[in-house]
Structure formats: C-alpha cells, structure tokens
Amino acid sequence: MRRAISPWGDERELPAPFAAEGAELTLEGLSVRELAERFGTPLYVTSEARLRSNARRLRHAFETSWEPFRLLYAVKANNNPEIVRALRSEGCGADCSSPAEIEIARRAGVPASKILYTSVFPREDELAFAVRAGTAVNLDDPALLPRLLSHGTPRALSFRLNPGPTESGPEGLRFSGESKFGTKLSRALAAYRTARRSGIHELGMHTMPGSNILNPEHFRLVARFLGRSARVLRRATGASPSFLDMGGGLGVPYRSHELPLDLEAVARGVARELEGSVDRSCELWTEPGRYLMADTTVLLTRVTHRKEGRVPFVGVDAGMQTLLRPALYGAYHPMYAATQLGERPARPVHVVGPVCENTDVLARSRRLPALAAGDLLAIGNAGAYGFSMSSQYNTRPRPAEVLVRDGHAVLVRRRETLEDLWSHTGVWEPSPSELSRAAASAPGALAGPTGS
C-alpha cells in the first residue's frame, strides 16, 4: 500500500497501484488526468492488478482454513466480460442473477460446472435456460421446484435460506428477516426430499443475509446458521449437503474511520463453526462482488459548473445515471481532487450531477479543495455496482470503461453514443433468424410479460 494525500488534508491509504505523484493521482504510473483527456469523462478506470490481488488474498484466507473451497464472482457487481475473464483466470466461478449473466460468464470462459444461478421470482424461460445451460440452480422459494423440474434436472440445486434478522452494513443493506429473499428451512425440507427423488445428487444450502459487512462476527454467525441447517437436513431427510454457500456480504471500508475486514479472522471463524456440523468433504462457497471489485476502480468526472450558495453546488458530468448508489441508499464514496492532491480543503460543497432529480447528489457537504469548471474529480471505491447500475436516464449515454493492465490502458467498454440510443428504436420487424438468435442469447427478450 502506498500513501496518497486525501482531499481532507490527512493521509489516506490507497490500494496499490493507486498512488500520488506530486499533486496528481496515478494508477500504475499512469496519470488519471491523461486518461481522462484520452478517453473522456465520465470514465471508469480499473486496476487489473488490484482485482487479481483481491481474488488471491481472498482465496488464500479461505483455502487455508477450509478445503474444498469455491470462490464465485457475483457478476452483478460489474458484468464487463474482461473483468469476468480475469477473475476466471484466478480460479473464480460465477454467481449469476439472470440468464444474460450466465451467458456472459460462459463467453468469458467460465465452465457451467462453476456457475451458480440464483433465481429471484424467475420467469419460466429463465428457469428453462438455467437447466439447459447446466449450471447449479439456487431457488429462492421451494415452491419453484416443480416448475424447475418441468424443464429437466439441474446439475446441482440449493435453496436460499432466510436466517431471520441479522446485522447490516453502513448502508443498511439487509436481505434477511422481513425480506423478499429466501425461505425458512422448515419450508424447504420437503423440497429437498423431492429433489433427491428426482435424481439431483448434488444438494446445497445457501444464505445471503446482508451486504458490505465489516464485522467478522457476522460471518461466524452465518456459518453457525448453515451448520445448524445442515444438521437439521440430515436428521429430517438423511441427506448431507454437498456444498454450503455463505453468500457474499464481505465488506470494504468507504470512510476513513472504517477498518478493512480481517479476512483471516472471517475464514477461521467460519471454519470453526462448520467443524463437526458437516463433513470436511463438504465444499464451502462464497460469492463476493464488492470485495473483489470496489477498490479496484475510480470514476473520473469533470467539474462542469460551480453555483454559489450557503453550501455551494459543484456540478459534475457524472451523476446518478453514472453512479446510482448515493441516490439509491445514501452510500458514501471517497472523492479526490485528482490533480490537486495535498491542497488544503476549502469550504464544504455539495457535489451534484446533471440529472433532473433532487436525489442526483453524489456527496453532501464534502470538504474538497477549491474547484472550478474543468477540474477533475476521482470518486473512489467505484468498481462495484457502478457501471452495472448505470442508466440512460435523461437520455445520457453510459460511460466508457478502461482497464489498466500491465501498465497499459485498455478500453474494455466504449462510451455509448447518440447513435447507440437510436439503434433500438423505431418500427422493427425481426426476421425469423433474428428471432431465433435473440431467443438463444437473451431468453424472453422478444416475449411479452407472460413469455408468450
């Protein structure tokens, strides 16, 4: 880790290879100012070296405590095929939440045997696609099992279990208790019996109670819940799970006072809780997205205008259409005046985007150096749920993505143009071959709400 000066004037750790060279933020020696000039803004810039380092560190922590272990990347965090391909080369499988994500993972070289599809209120054609694709299927509700089996027998099956209320991270992202996700184990037991009778031999248990958790104790309790559930399953059905999936939720610090998650403590705590509840041949799965992606990436954005007021507004060309998290649930992202590192902060400002919504605020009362039109801001921890949550709202084309690989900047997603926005509009009569190709690559894309 190298030190860079934060906009607040104190020292903040930046993950290598991000660093400060004089007053400028750099990545593997590349000036982010020059990247912004070359590729334009808004612009997502990702370090492949940091991405690979995150994956290796996570795998080492868990494989040291529990073997066999499987690391699945949550594709929803960033679905760029180059990201998925890099993580596949580090031994990662893929956690997919839609048929399109399954297809991205397959095209990026992830074998079906290392793909998990987690359905949430799926359509019929989505269930059929997962069975045909040969992935493991994680059902959110046992009542979905007859529908799934009507399309064939999946390679492996788990049910998403709801453990009841648990803690959440700083943004309050809790997916258990009173939530649309998961089911009680008692409701799933009969479905496990049905699955065994149907010839599904690889059965698992899954849970995902919350997101962005920085407390290792949380994951120990998740493992305790899974261990107890495995014992109940064995007593009730005679079946032992082939795998236990603890979900994601591994947190990253966004604010300067937050401490990084102790991965080794997490892995040791999980292993201790599972010991004695399941056989050591039971595979442990985890499916992080944020932990792998967040700190790999900065979002570069230009100041477009400064409007004075009691708290001045600094407008930038990235807004909620580019980075939705602050507007969606008040998420905090560190911000750096990318060419003014080390300058004393001026009066607090609100950093806002160009979208016609009151919620289009990226930061409130943030202390930054004096900023004027044309200055460059770098928004940190932008790799997870940045581009993947972006939109074309207010008819604004989505930004480009650049991957820094071995000291070279590679454009891995070009900036959308107005022509891209036109391309799917107008009166369109698809040919039979177009219909066939579209159905194969994106099931249901041409169908109505009922799939007819």
Sequence and secondary structure as in RCSB ss.txt:
>XXXX:A:sequence
MRRAISPWGDERELPAPFAAEGAELTLEGLSVRELAERFGTPLYVTSEARLRSNARRLRHAFETSWEPFRLLYAV
KANNNPEIVRALRSEGCGADCSSPAEIEIARRAGVPASKILYTSVFPREDELAFAVRAGTAVNLDDPALLPRLLS
HGTPRALSFRLNPGPTESGPEGLRFSGESKFGTKLSRALAAYRTARRSGIHELGMHTMPGSNILNPEHFRLVARF
LGRSARVLRRATGASPSFLDMGGGLGVPYRSHELPLDLEAVARGVARELEGSVDRSCELWTEPGRYLMADTTVLL
TRVTHRKEGRVPFVGVDAGMQTLLRPALYGAYHPMYAATQLGERPARPVHVVGPVCENTDVLARSRRLPALAAGD
LLAIGNAGAYGFSMSSQYNTRPRPAEVLVRDGHAVLVRRRETLEDLWSHTGVWEPSPSELSRAAASAPGALAGPT
GS
>XXXX:A:secstr
 EEEE TTSSEEEE TTEEEETTEEEETTEEHHHHHHHH SSEEEEEHHHHHHHHHHHHHHHHHH SSEEEEEEG
GG   HHHHHHHHHTT EEEESSHHHHHHHHHTT  GGGEEEE SS  HHHHHHHHHHT EEEES GGGHHHHHT
T   SEEEEEB   S    TT  B SSSSSS B HHHHHHHHHHHHHTT   EEEE   BSSB  HHHHHHHHHH
HHHHHHHHHHHHS   SEEE    B    STT     HHHHHHHHHHHHBTTB TTSEEEE  SHHHHGGGEEEE
EEEEEEE SSS EEEES  TTT  HHHHH     EEETT TT    S EEEE SSSSTT EEEEEE  S   TT 
EEEESS SSSSGGG   TTT    EEEEEETTEEEEEE    HHHHHTT S     HHHHHHHHHHSTTTTS TT
  
